[in-house]
Amino acid sequence: MLWTRCVLETDDKQRLEGYSDESFDEQAERLADTEQNLKKICARGELEKIYRIQLTTALKKN
């Protein structure tokens, strides 16, 4: 859920600033890679990796 929120916040920010075709393609590729990695983590039951990433992200924002 945190990942989805971060993606949407980033998307909103980029749209407000102007979103070139190149930027859109790069973002789409990064999101696809991230989604695949998250699926692998969940399938392997390695959820602690997600929790560490969420904690690190939350700490950086504060």
C-alpha positions, 0 to 999 in steps of 0.5 A: 500500500505504501508503494502504491501511495508513493507511486501515485504521489510521484505521478501527480508531481510529475504531471504537474511539472510536465511529463515528457514522453521520454520521462513517461517511458522511463517511469513506466519501465521502472514501475514494471521492474519494481512490480515484478520484484515485489511479486517475487518477494511476496511469492518467496515469503520474503516480506521482511524486505518490503518492511525494511524498504517501507521503514527506510522510505518513511524515515527519509521523508521525516 
